[in-house]
Amino acid sequence: MTVRMRAALACAGAFLVVGALVLTALHFVVRQSLEYRNGLLTPAHIEVNVPAQYGPGWYDRYTQPYEVARKRADQVRAVYQRDTLAGLRLYGGLAVLAGAGLAFAIGWRAGGWVLRPLRSVNDTARRVLLSNDLTGRIGYDGPRDEVRELADTFDTMHTRLARSFDGQRRFVANASHELRTPLTINRTLVDVAVRRPDATEDVKRLGESLLLVNTRHERLIDGLLALAEGEQTVLDRRPFDLTDVAEHVLDQAAAEAAEREVTMHRLLDPAPTAGEAVLVERLVQNLVENAVRHNQPGGEVWVTTRQRADRVELVVANTGLPVPPYEIETIFEPFRRLHGDRLRSDRGSGLGLSIVRVIAEAHGGTISARPREEGGLTITVELPAESPSA
């Protein structure tokens, strides 16, 4: 129910209550004014000078017609009172209902007039929100009232958010350079040292360990940067087919799946959506890599894409160790691993599903997981569908 509707109903309800109270009071007053006054207009209050020759029986002869007339007058009065009060209730009730309807119309019109500036502010705020320019502002120049204060507060908040987003983007860019460069240099130096002709077996083993640790750190940094980028709401939404992204990721993961003796099944139907295709590719890649690496030799992975009404779905299921239901809610937290596996660096840094969740939420989607009875997980990602003509 809109604010305008609530205002109109409040006006109608207030008029209805006040009208009912006034009608009740008027009904009571009219009823009291038409009530029979006992003792008035009786023979005892009528002074009659009767000559003595009429005798003592004159009262009985004259009061009997009076009593008949009085009873008839009482009947007429009762009928008049009943009809008057019934008419008062009927026409008074209709008048109150008509007044309530008129009050509703007046409240609706007044609510629209009062909310017109707020509607203008809301339309401008929506345009600023949907635009790619974070410097857009409402700029309401109306009188200094509550609406003006709301618009100014929104502009101030939007300015701070734009400054925060700009700072975050600069941080991601600088961190990407500052963190990756030393690791690249370290990997190059260790690789050169290992490949030297005079390198001993101990040096080679140490170099291989350092390269493995360096690779783990690189993946960890990449995951943190992707996590920071994914937490930003996607504003530049472009249409693409989720099926194309899934096919590309599956082709890239085929070699690793074959090495680990994991069979992948593709059930890919058209699934048009919109957003940042690169981020969605990272989402699908993390799910597929997670399904392959947390599997068992001879295991299987099923990847499905489909469209349902206004949503598209990506379902990734895999075999593997049984997953307790109570661990489902924690697997999307950063650095959480199933079965306490923190030593095997080949299975990732524990950020894969966290990145998947933030990317899905940035695209207005949802993610859910459930354990398979045979072991492993089934993870479902839902994203808003996009018309193919778009």
Sequence and secondary structure as in RCSB ss.txt:
>XXXX:A:sequence
MTVRMRAALACAGAFLVVGALVLTALHFVVRQSLEYRNGLLTPAHIEVNVPAQYGPGWYDRYTQPYEVARKRADQ
VRAVYQRDTLAGLRLYGGLAVLAGAGLAFAIGWRAGGWVLRPLRSVNDTARRVLLSNDLTGRIGYDGPRDEVREL
ADTFDTMHTRLARSFDGQRRFVANASHELRTPLTINRTLVDVAVRRPDATEDVKRLGESLLLVNTRHERLIDGLL
ALAEGEQTVLDRRPFDLTDVAEHVLDQAAAEAAEREVTMHRLLDPAPTAGEAVLVERLVQNLVENAVRHNQPGGE
VWVTTRQRADRVELVVANTGLPVPPYEIETIFEPFRRLHGDRLRSDRGSGLGLSIVRVIAEAHGGTISARPREEG
GLTITVELPAESPSA
>XXXX:A:secstr
  HHHHHHHHHHHHHHHHHHHHHHHHHHHHHHHTS  TTTT GGG      GGG TTHHHHHHHHHHHHHHHHHH
HHHHHHHHHHHHHHHHHHHHHHHHHHHHHHHHHHHHHHHHHHHHHHHHHHHHHHHSS TT      S SSHHHHH
HHHHHHHHHHHHHHHHHHHHHHHHHHHHHHHHHHHHHHHHHHHHTSTT  HHHHHHHHHHHHHHHHHHHHHHHHH
HHHHHTS   S EEEEHHHHHHHHHHHHHHHHHHTT EEEEEE   EEEE HHHHHHHHHHHHHHHHHTS TT E
EEEEEEEETTEEEEEEEE  S   GGGGGGTTSTT  GGG  S GGG  S HHHHHHHHHHHTT EEEEEE TTS
SEEEEEEEEB  TT 
